[in-house]
């Protein structure tokens, strides 16, 4: 597969976050292993393969979470982003993981994995284990790792992200906050648009429009245009409908570049599809609508572009297997 | 020194000492200096770090929380404490939760200052004492300053703790002198202890003086500064062996300060009674408002009633 032809060298730099990782001495001694350590986020790979690896990693983790739920090994709730992975990897890979800040919502696993690669910490967290990324305190929708945070309150994270952006503006950092079409009903979003514009916050508002809020379709809850919402606040807007992670990443790079250079907020609208249920088994959409959603699955087109996708899949699958095993072996968090 | 000056001085000192600190709120800039003049002079001295904000209480508390999370402590002034309901989600589900929920990986040094209380004729939505709705929120410390403590020192302690604080100030109290703890009536072997906080302290002190002068009832006033988490041990030790306690608060009755006092005192006192504000909104009529909020006469009468019970 002609992957290098698609990749635009230098367009999407691998984060130095990955380069910070030390290669274990054992790997250096063993000449049969690759020269550089293979990273879970594929920092050593060309762009298309890297974005694909991150997407399939997210997909496999979330499919496994739903399995674990059906096996009674998970409790509480979990919101998967199956179908929306292109947004997560596209936007996160446009960031500087060393300094930029990410705020995500209840549907945060994809964003989290793309930012951190901490699959084991995530699965253990959702399984309520002491080895979880928040020691079993936060669970699925309350994650914290370096400058990544998520919270389960719709819209409430928006002003917090504005504040984070302002606090680190002098360091050239950008904050990204992920919202959904369902969040458009929350007043906090509009207060945040106003505050971000008034104070010049370097914050990128990303709206993932999957046209459904839990079980309620967008046409019953959202008036007017989501794309046009931020412009009257003096906020530059980008919009995209395509579910291609490379295109999303390029667009996000442009948006992030603007936010960083101008010290101004930006509104990035991404039309997407939630292929899975809101949480578990609560999908009431008609079969035809679900079929339309599945037709926009971002994974199959990427497999046409990544020659060794099967090998990448196997690598990610074994990573998830080991993470689940390791999490299951860890003690339950009990305080 | 007046209460407003004590707080204002502390704000200046804190801004000078911590170059990351930001003060924000509605109409806080000079020459106005805030609706109650607490931030007067601050924006002139620290132009870049005193921010006047849109009328957007939820938004500004959220924004302040985000700044605090990323290393810039913030003191937020709510123009009227009543407006805190607009920021409830940010306080309860964000600022107060982050540290614990994120497994102690972060800290949120934010102070929210909220002028509460009536007796100014401001009516139903500008006279309330809403602090009880924020007491018992894990991760949040709620304090109420008063003129027998050191209002400025409370701000210093709150910021030093690097954790979310809600500080209740009182609109009427701003212009009163700071007397200090030594001025509180604490007779040996008191007949009655009045437990109270915030704006009711001055009325309790006046009632205690009348009780000893007119009725020869020795009355101690315990002014509780930290409301939540409730300092049970401290309150118990201040009540000592006294068997009669009256709890006085200005907010609506029930699920409040008196309830918390009673919980701390279960099995420790013989007689307990409680005074609170009305169980309906506070009227604009000044006279009517005075009739409803616990003042000197009502506190005195409650103490005499309790004393007569034995």
Interface residues (C-beta under 8 A of the other chain):
Chain A: X101 X133 X134 X135 X137 X138 X142 X144 X149 X151 X153 X156 X157 X158 X159 X160 X161 X162 X163 X164 X165 X166 X167 X168 X175 X187 X188 X191 X192 X194 X195 X198 X199
Chain B: X51 X53 X54 X56 X58 X59 X60 X61 X62 X63 X64 X65 X66 X67 X68 X69 X70 X71 X72 X74 X89 X90 X93 X94 X97 X98 X100 X101 X102 X103 X105 X106
